């Protein structure tokens, strides 16, 4: 029932409590690091997505500028060209040409960067 202890000897329960406190500090530090990496990862992903969508954002900005009529000549030319393409039924052909252009650009980049590592 009673255990024999020498004076100055550390009790096993005390050792376990000290070990637990030490492990808790390391666990909290590890969790803070993981949370920081998660936040930085999200911000990094947002920056990458913003860079990838930059041409689309620039296109939308240009279309908004044309529709605002701040530059009447450019807006008129755009309106005339768009109306002409719709009347002649060229919208499907223009869309197909855009996709073909993107495919050619991707193939050209693959051909040029064949020897370069990613």
NORWOBEL-V875411 format. One record per residue. N is the residue number from 0. PSI is psi in radians with two decimals (NA if undefined). NEAR is the number of other C-alpha atoms within 10 Angstrom. Layout:
N/PSI/NEAR + N/PSI/NEAR
This chain:
0/-0.85/3 + 1/2.40/4 + 2/2.64/5 + 3/2.26/6 + 4/2.53/9 + 5/2.72/8 + 6/2.32/6 + 7/-0.10/6 + 8/2.47/7 + 9/2.35/10 + 10/2.47/10 + 11/-0.62/9 + 12/-0.69/9 + 13/-0.70/10 + 14/-0.73/11 + 15/-0.70/11 + 16/-0.78/11 + 17/-0.72/12 + 18/-0.71/11 + 19/-0.74/12 + 20/-0.72/12 + 21/-0.75/11 + 22/-0.61/12 + 23/-0.73/12 + 24/-0.73/11 + 25/-0.66/12 + 26/-0.72/12 + 27/-0.70/11 + 28/-0.72/12 + 29/-0.71/12 + 30/-0.68/12 + 31/-0.68/12 + 32/-0.76/12 + 33/-0.76/12 + 34/-0.69/12 + 35/-0.72/12 + 36/-0.68/12 + 37/-0.79/12 + 38/-0.79/12 + 39/-0.63/12 + 40/-0.73/12 + 41/-0.78/12 + 42/-0.67/12 + 43/-0.75/12 + 44/-0.67/12 + 45/-0.70/12 + 46/-0.75/12 + 47/-0.79/12 + 48/-0.67/11 + 49/-0.71/13 + 50/-0.68/12 + 51/-0.59/11 + 52/0.02/12 + 53/-0.79/12 + 54/-0.68/11 + 55/-0.74/12 + 56/-0.69/13 + 57/-0.68/11 + 58/-0.79/12 + 59/-0.70/12 + 60/-0.71/12 + 61/-0.71/12 + 62/-0.68/13 + 63/-0.70/12 + 64/-0.72/14 + 65/-0.62/19 + 66/-0.25/16 + 67/-0.22/11 + 68/0.56/12 + 69/-0.50/11 + 70/1.62/11 + 71/-0.65/12 + 72/-0.85/11 + 73/-0.70/14 + 74/-0.69/17 + 75/-0.79/14 + 76/-0.76/12 + 77/-0.75/15 + 78/-0.75/14 + 79/-0.78/12 + 80/-0.75/12 + 81/-0.76/13 + 82/-0.74/12 + 83/-0.75/13 + 84/-0.65/15 + 85/-0.78/12 + 86/-0.73/10 + 87/-0.18/8 + 88/0.58/11 + 89/-0.03/13 + 90/-0.79/14 + 91/-0.70/11 + 92/-0.70/11 + 93/-0.74/12 + 94/-0.74/11 + 95/-0.72/12 + 96/-0.64/12 + 97/-0.78/12 + 98/-0.68/12 + 99/-0.71/12 + 100/-0.79/12 + 101/-0.69/12 + 102/-0.73/12 + 103/-0.72/12 + 104/-0.73/12 + 105/-0.73/12 + 106/-0.70/12 + 107/-0.78/12 + 108/-0.66/11 + 109/-0.70/12 + 110/-0.75/10 + 111/-0.57/10 + 112/0.48/11 + 113/-0.72/10 + 114/-0.29/8 + 115/2.35/7 + 116/2.76/5 + 117/NA/5
